[in-house]
Amino acid sequence: MNVLDELAGGLVVSCQPLPDEPDDPMRDTYVQARVAAAVVRGGAVAVRVNGPDDVRAVRAAVDVPVIGLHKYGTGDVFITPTAGHALDVAAAGAQVVAVDATDRPRPDGRTFADTVRAIREQTDALVLADVSTTAEGVAAVEAGADAVATTLSGYTPASPPTDGPDLGLVARLAALLPVPVLAEGRYRSTEQIGRAFTAGAHAVVMGNAVTSPLWITRRLVPATPRAARTRQ
């Protein structure tokens, strides 16, 4: 049994400030640790956290698995883009490290398989492959990934954008892969969560719809009369 087994049938909550909002007031290590503690109290079976500092603080605040990543740079591959970033996140205490597993070029010139190998050789962390297509998921498992997440569906040239989650990708990966499949990306309702589990998801990851007051408020404000008057 490993930490991924603890996620089975549960909700994982991503506790991160908005990446494209440098002035997001939630961009604070103490705040993110408190957010993580709150969602765990609410029933989250694990949390997904960005950056070594936040991983370290959250790991000290919760007793559930921490999926760590490091969003860095402005290139196509920015979710734990190098082996060095992956090792930093693992050293900070993440039991699972999420890594972009697409076939796009990485800043350090390594392949995803090279990054998996570095994590294996130097840490005890498991590897979660963030993918956007079925082929990427299959290749990630062949490269040694312990689990696959649909995080990048709709955000790469290989996967067209959609308003809601990519349930079809969840179903295809769950049918093909011998490892857990995490449904992630634009999950915003209990109905979508249920459909993901029906499609075969091992766990469902929700982020902004739970943990970002800025993102939530921006989605609600357009429904107000004041916003309607502003648009006129």
LOSENU-93119 format. One record per atom (N, C-alpha, C): atom name; x, y, z. Coordinates in nm, 4 decimals. Example, Ala and Ser with C-alpha at 12.3 -4.5 7.8 and 13.67 -1.06 7.14 Angstrom:
<recs>
atomo,x,y,z
N,1.3190,-0.5690,0.7800
CA,1.2300,-0.4500,0.7800
C,1.3200,-0.3300,0.7800
N,1.2850,-0.2250,0.7080
CA,1.3670,-0.1060,0.7140
C,1.2900,0.0030,0.7870
</recs>
This chain:
<recs>
atomo,x,y,z
N,0.0850,-0.1198,0.0000
CA,0.0000,0.0000,0.0000
C,0.0882,0.1244,0.0000
N,0.0536,0.2233,-0.0835
CA,0.1264,0.3497,-0.0832
C,0.0298,0.4652,-0.0650
N,0.0823,0.5852,-0.0661
CA,-0.0028,0.7012,-0.0367
C,-0.1125,0.7199,-0.1405
N,-0.0915,0.6727,-0.2620
CA,-0.1960,0.6866,-0.3635
C,-0.3209,0.6068,-0.3263
N,-0.3026,0.4965,-0.2548
CA,-0.4174,0.4177,-0.2108
C,-0.5058,0.4983,-0.1155
N,-0.4453,0.5915,-0.0417
CA,-0.5217,0.6747,0.0514
C,-0.6133,0.7731,-0.0208
N,-0.5911,0.7940,-0.1489
CA,-0.6722,0.8877,-0.2263
C,-0.7961,0.8222,-0.2862
N,-0.8026,0.6898,-0.2873
CA,-0.9060,0.6179,-0.3609
C,-1.0468,0.6617,-0.3218
N,-1.1232,0.7022,-0.4228
CA,-1.2624,0.7390,-0.4009
C,-1.2827,0.8720,-0.3312
N,-1.1773,0.9532,-0.3224
CA,-1.1874,1.0770,-0.2464
C,-1.1654,1.2025,-0.3284
N,-1.1779,1.3158,-0.2592
CA,-1.1575,1.4476,-0.3196
C,-1.0224,1.5026,-0.2769
N,-0.9417,1.5373,-0.3746
CA,-0.8145,1.6051,-0.3519
C,-0.8368,1.7527,-0.3819
N,-0.7858,1.8400,-0.2957
CA,-0.8054,1.9835,-0.3176
C,-0.6720,2.0504,-0.3451
N,-0.6689,2.1264,-0.4537
CA,-0.5495,2.2004,-0.4914
C,-0.5503,2.3351,-0.4195
N,-0.4490,2.3583,-0.3375
CA,-0.4389,2.4806,-0.2576
C,-0.3282,2.5668,-0.3152
N,-0.3655,2.6574,-0.4066
CA,-0.2672,2.7407,-0.4739
C,-0.3267,2.8777,-0.5044
N,-0.2471,2.9834,-0.4969
CA,-0.2936,3.1130,-0.5474
C,-0.3004,3.1075,-0.6991
N,-0.3704,3.2021,-0.7602
CA,-0.3797,3.2037,-0.9062
C,-0.2418,3.2295,-0.9663
N,-0.1978,3.1439,-1.0591
CA,-0.0627,3.1591,-1.1134
C,-0.0435,3.2857,-1.1949
N,-0.1520,3.3365,-1.2549
CA,-0.1400,3.4561,-1.3389
C,-0.1759,3.5841,-1.2640
N,-0.1820,3.5769,-1.1320
CA,-0.2151,3.6926,-1.0492
C,-0.1065,3.7125,-0.9431
N,0.0003,3.7852,-0.9767
CA,0.1079,3.8040,-0.8786
C,0.0635,3.8765,-0.7525
N,-0.0461,3.9530,-0.7612
CA,-0.0945,4.0270,-0.6450
C,-0.2108,3.9580,-0.5741
N,-0.2335,3.8301,-0.6052
CA,-0.3376,3.7552,-0.5352
C,-0.3060,3.7550,-0.3853
N,-0.3952,3.8086,-0.3017
CA,-0.3691,3.8126,-0.1576
C,-0.3514,3.6746,-0.0944
N,-0.3924,3.5700,-0.1646
CA,-0.3746,3.4345,-0.1125
C,-0.2315,3.3849,-0.1297
N,-0.1482,3.4637,-0.1962
CA,-0.0104,3.4227,-0.2218
C,0.0738,3.4435,-0.0953
N,0.0537,3.3528,-0.0013
CA,0.1196,3.3619,0.1279
C,0.1293,3.2215,0.1855
N,0.2474,3.1822,0.2282
CA,0.2694,3.0455,0.2754
C,0.1805,3.0105,0.3940
N,0.1685,3.1032,0.4897
CA,0.0850,3.0775,0.6065
C,-0.0609,3.0597,0.5645
N,-0.1076,3.1453,0.4734
CA,-0.2462,3.1374,0.4262
C,-0.2723,3.0030,0.3600
N,-0.1810,2.9595,0.2730
CA,-0.2018,2.8332,0.2035
C,-0.2021,2.7148,0.3000
N,-0.1227,2.7219,0.4050
CA,-0.1240,2.6157,0.5050
C,-0.2578,2.6122,0.5777
N,-0.3140,2.7286,0.6059
CA,-0.4447,2.7332,0.6736
C,-0.5550,2.6851,0.5803
N,-0.5468,2.7220,0.4532
CA,-0.6444,2.6741,0.3549
C,-0.6389,2.5216,0.3479
N,-0.5189,2.4669,0.3424
CA,-0.5039,2.3218,0.3363
C,-0.5627,2.2558,0.4599
N,-0.5363,2.3117,0.5774
CA,-0.5914,2.2553,0.7004
C,-0.7441,2.2585,0.6984
N,-0.8006,2.3645,0.6413
CA,-0.9468,2.3771,0.6363
C,-1.0087,2.2722,0.5449
N,-0.9479,2.2513,0.4266
CA,-1.0091,2.1547,0.3340
C,-0.9930,2.0123,0.3864
N,-0.8846,1.9868,0.4580
CA,-0.8686,1.8544,0.5176
C,-0.9734,1.8333,0.6262
N,-0.9990,1.9359,0.7053
CA,-1.1055,1.9257,0.8053
C,-1.2402,1.9001,0.7375
N,-1.2554,1.9536,0.6175
CA,-1.3796,1.9345,0.5435
C,-1.3918,1.7987,0.4762
N,-1.2833,1.7219,0.4734
CA,-1.2917,1.5875,0.4169
C,-1.1991,1.5579,0.3011
N,-1.1157,1.6527,0.2591
CA,-1.0220,1.6252,0.1500
C,-0.9262,1.5137,0.1905
N,-0.9002,1.4222,0.0979
CA,-0.8130,1.3077,0.1292
C,-0.6670,1.3380,0.1003
N,-0.6402,1.4479,0.0301
CA,-0.5043,1.4907,-0.0006
C,-0.5113,1.6342,-0.0493
N,-0.3956,1.6984,-0.0580
CA,-0.3896,1.8348,-0.1114
C,-0.2800,1.8426,-0.2159
N,-0.2985,1.9327,-0.3099
CA,-0.1998,1.9572,-0.4155
C,-0.1473,2.0987,-0.3947
N,-0.0152,2.1132,-0.3854
CA,0.0445,2.2377,-0.3384
C,0.1611,2.2777,-0.4284
N,0.1742,2.4079,-0.4530
CA,0.2742,2.4604,-0.5449
C,0.3925,2.5238,-0.4725
N,0.5108,2.4749,-0.5012
CA,0.6329,2.5368,-0.4537
C,0.6861,2.4777,-0.3245
N,0.8190,2.4672,-0.3117
CA,0.8785,2.4066,-0.1924
C,0.8366,2.4723,-0.0612
N,0.8297,2.6051,-0.0575
CA,0.7935,2.6730,0.0673
C,0.6529,2.6366,0.1126
N,0.5582,2.6406,0.0187
CA,0.4206,2.6058,0.0540
C,0.4082,2.4573,0.0872
N,0.4803,2.3735,0.0135
CA,0.4778,2.2297,0.0431
C,0.5253,2.2052,0.1855
N,0.6332,2.2690,0.2223
CA,0.6888,2.2511,0.3565
C,0.5891,2.2951,0.4639
N,0.5260,2.4106,0.4434
CA,0.4311,2.4627,0.5416
C,0.3057,2.3769,0.5496
N,0.2561,2.3338,0.4338
CA,0.1349,2.2524,0.4320
C,0.1616,2.1152,0.4918
N,0.2756,2.0575,0.4613
CA,0.3085,1.9256,0.5152
C,0.3071,1.9290,0.6685
N,0.3484,2.0422,0.7263
CA,0.3497,2.0548,0.8717
C,0.2103,2.0774,0.9294
N,0.1166,2.1175,0.8422
CA,-0.0159,2.1548,0.8908
C,-0.1219,2.0471,0.8738
N,-0.0962,1.9465,0.7896
CA,-0.1977,1.8452,0.7615
C,-0.1398,1.7051,0.7776
N,-0.2292,1.6089,0.7926
CA,-0.1853,1.4694,0.8084
C,-0.2325,1.3818,0.6933
N,-0.2568,1.4432,0.5774
CA,-0.2943,1.3686,0.4568
C,-0.1812,1.3826,0.3557
N,-0.1790,1.2990,0.2515
CA,-0.0735,1.3105,0.1511
C,-0.0689,1.4477,0.0847
N,0.0524,1.4940,0.0593
CA,0.0741,1.6206,-0.0107
C,0.1310,1.5908,-0.1493
N,0.0577,1.6339,-0.2512
CA,0.1057,1.6262,-0.3892
C,0.1734,1.7590,-0.4179
N,0.3029,1.7558,-0.4393
CA,0.3773,1.8789,-0.4616
C,0.4114,1.8996,-0.6075
N,0.4193,2.0246,-0.6459
CA,0.4631,2.0628,-0.7795
C,0.5342,2.1960,-0.7685
N,0.5952,2.2398,-0.8760
CA,0.6602,2.3698,-0.8753
C,0.6344,2.4360,-1.0091
N,0.5425,2.5320,-1.0102
CA,0.5159,2.6070,-1.1325
C,0.6264,2.7111,-1.1483
N,0.6967,2.7032,-1.2620
CA,0.8123,2.7896,-1.2785
C,0.8298,2.8251,-1.4258
N,0.8539,2.9531,-1.4516
CA,0.8821,2.9985,-1.5870
C,0.7578,3.0325,-1.6656
N,0.7801,3.0747,-1.7889
CA,0.6707,3.1156,-1.8774
C,0.6658,3.0313,-2.0048
N,0.7447,2.9261,-2.0103
CA,0.7442,2.8406,-2.1281
C,0.6253,2.7468,-2.1311
N,0.6168,2.6652,-2.2344
CA,0.5056,2.5713,-2.2469
C,0.5021,2.4738,-2.1293
N,0.6188,2.4259,-2.0881
CA,0.6269,2.3328,-1.9751
C,0.6638,2.4130,-1.8503
N,0.5667,2.4301,-1.7610
CA,0.5943,2.5096,-1.6404
C,0.5509,2.4393,-1.5121
N,0.4873,2.3235,-1.5209
CA,0.4543,2.2459,-1.4010
C,0.5703,2.1514,-1.3722
N,0.6493,2.1853,-1.2709
CA,0.7694,2.1100,-1.2355
C,0.8501,2.0831,-1.3634
N,0.9008,2.1892,-1.4257
CA,0.9585,2.1754,-1.5592
C,1.0926,2.1045,-1.5670
N,1.1656,2.0954,-1.4554
CA,1.2961,2.0310,-1.4591
C,1.3083,1.9281,-1.3474
N,1.4076,1.8409,-1.3609
CA,1.4335,1.7424,-1.2562
C,1.4714,1.8126,-1.1263
N,1.5429,1.9240,-1.1369
CA,1.5805,1.9988,-1.0178
C,1.4602,2.0481,-0.9403
N,1.3597,2.0982,-1.0112
CA,1.2370,2.1430,-0.9449
C,1.1678,2.0259,-0.8760
N,1.1654,1.9125,-0.9423
CA,1.1018,1.7933,-0.8841
C,1.1720,1.7505,-0.7557
N,1.3042,1.7517,-0.7590
CA,1.3798,1.7113,-0.6402
C,1.3605,1.8109,-0.5259
N,1.3501,1.9393,-0.5586
CA,1.3264,2.0407,-0.4552
C,1.1918,2.0189,-0.3863
N,1.0903,1.9867,-0.4646
CA,0.9569,1.9648,-0.4091
C,0.9557,1.8402,-0.3204
N,1.0231,1.7363,-0.3647
CA,1.0305,1.6142,-0.2839
C,1.1063,1.6399,-0.1544
N,1.2147,1.7156,-0.1627
CA,1.2937,1.7460,-0.0435
C,1.2136,1.8283,0.0559
N,1.1176,1.9070,0.0069
CA,1.0338,1.9885,0.0946
C,0.9293,1.9057,0.1686
N,0.9096,1.7803,0.1262
CA,0.8184,1.6930,0.1982
C,0.7033,1.6350,0.1195
N,0.6953,1.6642,-0.0095
CA,0.5860,1.6083,-0.0900
C,0.6035,1.4576,-0.1043
N,0.4988,1.3823,-0.0706
CA,0.5051,1.2372,-0.0901
C,0.4831,1.1980,-0.2351
N,0.4156,1.2862,-0.3104
CA,0.3914,1.2650,-0.4532
C,0.4342,1.3925,-0.5247
N,0.5064,1.3795,-0.6346
CA,0.5501,1.4954,-0.7126
C,0.4779,1.4945,-0.8462
N,0.4073,1.6031,-0.8762
CA,0.3370,1.6167,-1.0040
C,0.4298,1.6820,-1.1053
N,0.4381,1.6212,-1.2243
CA,0.5300,1.6667,-1.3282
C,0.4574,1.6710,-1.4621
N,0.4799,1.7762,-1.5400
CA,0.4295,1.7812,-1.6768
C,0.4862,1.6613,-1.7522
N,0.3973,1.5778,-1.8040
CA,0.4422,1.4562,-1.8736
C,0.4116,1.4622,-2.0230
N,0.3925,1.5816,-2.0766
CA,0.3739,1.5936,-2.2210
C,0.5088,1.5740,-2.2895
N,0.5058,1.5646,-2.4222
CA,0.6313,1.5428,-2.4942
C,0.6950,1.6734,-2.5398
N,0.6518,1.7855,-2.4819
CA,0.7087,1.9143,-2.5191
C,0.8491,1.9304,-2.4594
N,0.9361,2.0098,-2.5246
CA,1.0729,2.0283,-2.4743
C,1.0738,2.0895,-2.3342
N,1.1670,2.0413,-2.2512
CA,1.1810,2.0902,-2.1144
C,1.3038,2.1809,-2.1026
N,1.2993,2.2753,-2.0098
CA,1.4101,2.3708,-1.9975
C,1.5456,2.3067,-1.9718
N,1.5475,2.1905,-1.9045
CA,1.6760,2.1269,-1.8742
C,1.7183,2.0255,-1.9802
N,1.6382,2.0134,-2.0871
CA,1.6738,1.9233,-2.1955
C,1.6483,1.7765,-2.1668
N,1.5952,1.7455,-2.0488
CA,1.5682,1.6060,-2.0136
C,1.4304,1.5635,-2.0643
N,1.4105,1.4340,-2.0718
CA,1.2786,1.3805,-2.1031
C,1.2026,1.3592,-1.9724
N,1.0747,1.3315,-1.9845
CA,0.9974,1.2984,-1.8648
C,1.0553,1.1742,-1.7979
N,1.0957,1.0765,-1.8768
CA,1.1547,0.9542,-1.8213
C,1.2813,0.9852,-1.7418
N,1.3616,1.0798,-1.7896
CA,1.4814,1.1197,-1.7164
C,1.4441,1.1784,-1.5800
N,1.3384,1.2590,-1.5785
CA,1.2948,1.3207,-1.4532
C,1.2435,1.2147,-1.3561
N,1.1667,1.1207,-1.4069
CA,1.1193,1.0101,-1.3225
C,1.2382,0.9352,-1.2632
N,1.3373,0.9093,-1.3445
CA,1.4548,0.8357,-1.2979
C,1.5263,0.9128,-1.1858
N,1.5380,1.0434,-1.2009
CA,1.6042,1.1242,-1.0979
C,1.5264,1.1205,-0.9671
N,1.3942,1.1293,-0.9756
CA,1.3110,1.1233,-0.8554
C,1.3266,0.9877,-0.7882
N,1.3258,0.8813,-0.8667
CA,1.3388,0.7454,-0.8135
C,1.4736,0.7263,-0.7414
N,1.5790,0.7748,-0.8044
CA,1.7132,0.7499,-0.7529
C,1.7454,0.8317,-0.6283
N,1.6815,0.9485,-0.6150
CA,1.7232,1.0399,-0.5093
C,1.6178,1.0664,-0.4025
N,1.4964,1.0165,-0.4189
CA,1.3909,1.0411,-0.3216
C,1.3034,0.9167,-0.3067
N,1.2122,0.9243,-0.2107
CA,1.1122,0.8181,-0.1930
C,0.9765,0.8598,-0.2489
N,0.9718,0.9751,-0.3134
CA,0.8438,1.0270,-0.3621
C,0.7918,0.9470,-0.4812
N,0.6601,0.9438,-0.4946
CA,0.5957,0.8858,-0.6117
C,0.5788,0.9951,-0.7177
N,0.5530,0.9536,-0.8411
CA,0.5445,1.0485,-0.9521
C,0.4036,1.0493,-1.0103
N,0.3440,1.1680,-1.0148
CA,0.2139,1.1888,-1.0781
C,0.2372,1.2603,-1.2102
N,0.1959,1.1981,-1.3200
CA,0.2157,1.2549,-1.4528
C,0.0955,1.3394,-1.4925
N,0.1170,1.4683,-1.5125
CA,0.0115,1.5566,-1.5622
C,0.0110,1.5491,-1.7145
N,-0.1016,1.5078,-1.7729
CA,-0.1082,1.4870,-1.9176
C,-0.2283,1.5585,-1.9775
N,-0.2285,1.5640,-2.1122
CA,-0.3405,1.6264,-2.1819
C,-0.4083,1.5321,-2.2803
N,-0.3466,1.4173,-2.3094
CA,-0.4025,1.3237,-2.4071
C,-0.3853,1.1797,-2.3606
N,-0.4565,1.0907,-2.4265
CA,-0.4449,0.9483,-2.3962
C,-0.3036,0.8983,-2.4247
N,-0.2480,0.9369,-2.5381
CA,-0.1140,0.8912,-2.5748
C,-0.0111,0.9357,-2.4714
N,-0.0251,1.0567,-2.4217
CA,0.0691,1.1053,-2.3199
C,0.0570,1.0240,-2.1916
N,-0.0648,0.9864,-2.1559
CA,-0.0846,0.9057,-2.0366
C,-0.0198,0.7690,-2.0495
N,-0.0373,0.7065,-2.1639
CA,0.0237,0.5753,-2.1879
C,0.1754,0.5863,-2.1833
N,0.2299,0.6879,-2.2494
CA,0.3751,0.7063,-2.2520
C,0.4294,0.7349,-2.1123
N,0.3541,0.8096,-2.0324
CA,0.3988,0.8431,-1.8972
C,0.4119,0.7184,-1.8110
N,0.3171,0.6273,-1.8235
CA,0.3237,0.5029,-1.7460
C,0.4407,0.4182,-1.7939
N,0.4634,0.4137,-1.9245
CA,0.5781,0.3397,-1.9778
C,0.7093,0.3981,-1.9267
N,0.7079,0.5299,-1.8967
CA,0.8282,0.5963,-1.8462
C,0.8440,0.5814,-1.6955
N,0.7422,0.5215,-1.6301
CA,0.7559,0.4945,-1.4881
C,0.6653,0.5705,-1.3945
N,0.5704,0.6475,-1.4467
CA,0.4799,0.7235,-1.3602
C,0.3974,0.6304,-1.2721
N,0.3756,0.6710,-1.1475
CA,0.2960,0.5920,-1.0539
C,0.1465,0.6199,-1.0664
N,0.1114,0.7346,-1.1242
CA,-0.0282,0.7728,-1.1444
C,-0.0315,0.8788,-1.2530
N,-0.1495,0.9000,-1.3081
CA,-0.1669,0.9962,-1.4169
C,-0.2839,1.0876,-1.3832
N,-0.2690,1.2165,-1.4134
CA,-0.3773,1.3132,-1.3921
C,-0.4080,1.3856,-1.5223
N,-0.5347,1.4194,-1.5420
CA,-0.5780,1.4852,-1.6658
C,-0.5626,1.6366,-1.6588
N,-0.4756,1.6839,-1.5737
CA,-0.4554,1.8254,-1.5436
C,-0.4425,1.9152,-1.6655
N,-0.3707,1.8700,-1.7669
CA,-0.3349,1.9580,-1.8785
C,-0.4301,1.9485,-1.9968
N,-0.5359,1.8678,-1.9856
CA,-0.6321,1.8593,-2.0952
C,-0.6966,1.9965,-2.1185
N,-0.6907,2.0413,-2.2433
CA,-0.7466,2.1718,-2.2774
C,-0.6465,2.2847,-2.2693
N,-0.5227,2.2516,-2.2304
CA,-0.4218,2.3559,-2.2131
C,-0.2964,2.3339,-2.2975
N,-0.3031,2.2408,-2.3924
CA,-0.1899,2.2163,-2.4814
C,-0.2401,2.2130,-2.6250
N,-0.1519,2.2325,-2.7223
CA,-0.1941,2.2261,-2.8624
C,-0.2550,2.0912,-2.8999
N,-0.2207,1.9859,-2.8257
CA,-0.2709,1.8521,-2.8580
C,-0.4106,1.8262,-2.8043
N,-0.4632,1.9177,-2.7226
CA,-0.5951,1.8951,-2.6630
C,-0.6782,2.0221,-2.6712
N,-0.7886,2.0195,-2.7449
CA,-0.8708,2.1394,-2.7611
C,-0.9325,2.1836,-2.6293
N,-0.9432,2.3152,-2.6078
CA,-1.0019,2.3654,-2.4825
C,-1.1513,2.3376,-2.4747
N,-1.1985,2.3114,-2.3549
CA,-1.3414,2.2934,-2.3297
C,-1.3782,2.3710,-2.2046
N,-1.5053,2.4011,-2.1892
CA,-1.5482,2.4766,-2.0718
C,-1.5481,2.3895,-1.9467
N,-1.5853,2.2628,-1.9613
CA,-1.5930,2.1726,-1.8475
C,-1.4803,2.0719,-1.8481
N,-1.4836,1.9780,-1.7552
CA,-1.3783,1.8771,-1.7456
C,-1.3804,1.7789,-1.8625
N,-1.2656,1.7183,-1.8871
CA,-1.2528,1.6221,-1.9969
C,-1.2821,1.4821,-1.9427
N,-1.4079,1.4497,-1.9322
CA,-1.4490,1.3198,-1.8787
C,-1.4132,1.2057,-1.9743
N,-1.4110,1.2350,-2.1021
CA,-1.3739,1.1335,-2.1991
C,-1.2310,1.0872,-2.1799
N,-1.1415,1.1805,-2.1515
CA,-1.0021,1.1442,-2.1277
C,-0.9893,1.0599,-2.0012
N,-1.0638,1.0958,-1.8994
CA,-1.0630,1.0150,-1.7766
C,-1.1020,0.8707,-1.8082
N,-1.2098,0.8543,-1.8826
CA,-1.2597,0.7204,-1.9137
C,-1.1586,0.6411,-1.9959
N,-1.0981,0.7060,-2.0951
CA,-1.0016,0.6350,-2.1797
C,-0.8785,0.5925,-2.1000
N,-0.8279,0.6818,-2.0174
CA,-0.7091,0.6491,-1.9392
C,-0.7393,0.5406,-1.8366
N,-0.8550,0.5520,-1.7715
CA,-0.8911,0.4518,-1.6701
C,-0.9050,0.3135,-1.7313
N,-0.9515,0.3078,-1.8548
CA,-0.9687,0.1779,-1.9211
C,-0.8362,0.1190,-1.9677
N,-0.7383,0.2042,-1.9936
CA,-0.6132,0.1583,-2.0532
C,-0.4995,0.1369,-1.9540
N,-0.4976,0.2167,-1.8474
CA,-0.3782,0.2211,-1.7637
C,-0.3877,0.1324,-1.6394
N,-0.2741,0.0765,-1.5974
CA,-0.2715,-0.0079,-1.4769
C,-0.2433,0.0719,-1.3493
N,-0.2423,0.2061,-1.3614
CA,-0.2129,0.2916,-1.2457
C,-0.3344,0.3819,-1.2188
N,-0.3419,0.4431,-1.1005
CA,-0.4542,0.5322,-1.0697
C,-0.4611,0.6514,-1.1651
N,-0.5831,0.6901,-1.1996
CA,-0.6072,0.8069,-1.2835
C,-0.6793,0.9117,-1.2002
N,-0.6200,1.0294,-1.1886
CA,-0.6816,1.1394,-1.1156
C,-0.7483,1.2330,-1.2149
N,-0.8756,1.2621,-1.1906
CA,-0.9504,1.3541,-1.2761
C,-0.9250,1.4958,-1.2272
N,-0.8664,1.5768,-1.3125
CA,-0.8340,1.7147,-1.2732
C,-0.8515,1.8068,-1.3921
N,-0.8960,1.9275,-1.3646
CA,-0.9107,2.0269,-1.4694
C,-1.0547,2.0696,-1.4888
N,-1.0912,2.1863,-1.4340
CA,-1.2235,2.2490,-1.4520
C,-1.3365,2.1726,-1.3843
N,-1.3074,2.1054,-1.2743
CA,-1.4137,2.0421,-1.1949
C,-1.4709,2.1462,-1.0991
N,-1.6043,2.1684,-1.1089
CA,-1.6654,2.2800,-1.0358
C,-1.7955,2.2443,-0.9662
N,-1.8388,2.1190,-0.9739
CA,-1.9672,2.0838,-0.9141
C,-1.9675,1.9394,-0.8662
N,-2.0609,1.9086,-0.7777
CA,-2.0751,1.7709,-0.7293
C,-2.1170,1.6781,-0.8429
N,-2.1950,1.7288,-0.9356
CA,-2.2382,1.6459,-1.0492
C,-2.1178,1.6040,-1.1328
N,-2.0243,1.6954,-1.1559
CA,-1.9048,1.6625,-1.2326
C,-1.8172,1.5626,-1.1576
N,-1.8095,1.5769,-1.0263
CA,-1.7325,1.4825,-0.9455
C,-1.7891,1.3422,-0.9616
N,-1.9211,1.3302,-0.9513
CA,-1.9846,1.2001,-0.9656
C,-1.9600,1.1387,-1.1015
N,-1.9658,1.2200,-1.2054
CA,-1.9433,1.1691,-1.3405
C,-1.7990,1.1226,-1.3596
N,-1.7047,1.1904,-1.2937
CA,-1.5647,1.1491,-1.3039
C,-1.5435,1.0115,-1.2415
N,-1.6038,0.9886,-1.1266
CA,-1.5898,0.8563,-1.0640
C,-1.6585,0.7487,-1.1476
N,-1.7720,0.7821,-1.2071
CA,-1.8389,0.6874,-1.2963
C,-1.7498,0.6524,-1.4151
N,-1.6706,0.7509,-1.4600
CA,-1.5807,0.7295,-1.5733
C,-1.4572,0.6479,-1.5358
N,-1.4380,0.6256,-1.4057
CA,-1.3263,0.5426,-1.3630
C,-1.2169,0.6131,-1.2863
N,-1.2389,0.7381,-1.2473
CA,-1.1356,0.8118,-1.1743
C,-1.1045,0.7464,-1.0400
N,-0.9772,0.7483,-1.0046
CA,-0.9323,0.7006,-0.8736
C,-0.9640,0.8056,-0.7673
N,-0.9480,0.9325,-0.8046
CA,-0.9782,1.0467,-0.7187
C,-1.0063,1.1662,-0.8084
N,-1.0681,1.2682,-0.7518
CA,-1.0967,1.3907,-0.8270
C,-1.0255,1.5063,-0.7593
N,-0.9640,1.5921,-0.8402
CA,-0.8935,1.7094,-0.7892
C,-0.9729,1.8344,-0.8254
N,-1.0015,1.9158,-0.7245
CA,-1.0640,2.0463,-0.7474
C,-0.9724,2.1532,-0.6909
N,-0.9685,2.2689,-0.7576
CA,-0.8809,2.3759,-0.7129
C,-0.9525,2.5069,-0.6911
N,-0.9519,2.5924,-0.7935
CA,-1.0041,2.7281,-0.7786
C,-1.1472,2.7323,-0.7265
N,-1.2293,2.6375,-0.7677
CA,-1.3698,2.6385,-0.7263
C,-1.3863,2.6183,-0.5769
N,-1.2789,2.5751,-0.5094
CA,-1.2825,2.5551,-0.3650
C,-1.1966,2.6573,-0.2920
N,-1.0782,2.6844,-0.3448
CA,-0.9771,2.7535,-0.2643
C,-0.9373,2.8928,-0.3109
N,-0.9976,2.9453,-0.4172
CA,-0.9583,3.0782,-0.4646
C,-1.0737,3.1776,-0.4556
N,-1.0805,3.2576,-0.3495
CA,-1.1848,3.3598,-0.3401
C,-1.1821,3.4558,-0.4585
N,-1.0636,3.4872,-0.5088
CA,-1.0522,3.5781,-0.6218
C,-1.1190,3.5189,-0.7451
N,-1.0871,3.3925,-0.7757
CA,-1.1450,3.3267,-0.8932
C,-1.2962,3.3110,-0.8791
N,-1.3415,3.2689,-0.7628
CA,-1.4852,3.2473,-0.7394
C,-1.5617,3.3781,-0.7528
N,-1.5104,3.4834,-0.6924
CA,-1.5796,3.6126,-0.6963
C,-1.5891,3.6653,-0.8384
N,-1.4826,3.6497,-0.9136
CA,-1.4852,3.6964,-1.0525
C,-1.5899,3.6234,-1.1355
N,-1.6175,3.4982,-1.1025
CA,-1.7209,3.4248,-1.1760
C,-1.8618,3.4654,-1.1340
N,-1.8770,3.5134,-1.0122
CA,-2.0091,3.5490,-0.9611
C,-2.0496,3.6926,-0.9911
N,-1.9537,3.7828,-0.9891
CA,-1.9838,3.9250,-1.0036
C,-2.0581,3.9590,-1.1334
N,-2.0251,3.8947,-1.2477
CA,-2.0972,3.9294,-1.3714
C,-2.2490,3.9111,-1.3626
N,-2.2980,3.8345,-1.2662
CA,-2.4422,3.8143,-1.2523
C,-2.5104,3.9280,-1.1778
N,-2.4365,4.0250,-1.1296
CA,-2.4946,4.1331,-1.0499
C,-2.5415,4.2483,-1.1368
N,-2.6445,4.3242,-1.0911
CA,-2.6906,4.4413,-1.1667
C,-2.5794,4.5443,-1.1879
N,-2.4936,4.5613,-1.0891
CA,-2.3868,4.6598,-1.1044
C,-2.2944,4.6226,-1.2202
N,-2.2607,4.4950,-1.2309
CA,-2.1759,4.4520,-1.3396
C,-2.2449,4.4711,-1.4730
N,-2.3764,4.4476,-1.4766
CA,-2.4529,4.4669,-1.6014
C,-2.4487,4.6135,-1.6438
N,-2.4619,4.7039,-1.5459
CA,-2.4579,4.8467,-1.5788
C,-2.3192,4.8863,-1.6304
N,-2.2162,4.8280,-1.5761
CA,-2.0786,4.8580,-1.6174
C,-2.0552,4.8166,-1.7609
N,-2.1180,4.7078,-1.8026
CA,-2.0979,4.6574,-1.9384
C,-2.1716,4.7402,-2.0419
N,-2.2711,4.8182,-2.0004
CA,-2.3517,4.8954,-2.0964
C,-2.2768,5.0167,-2.1511
</recs>
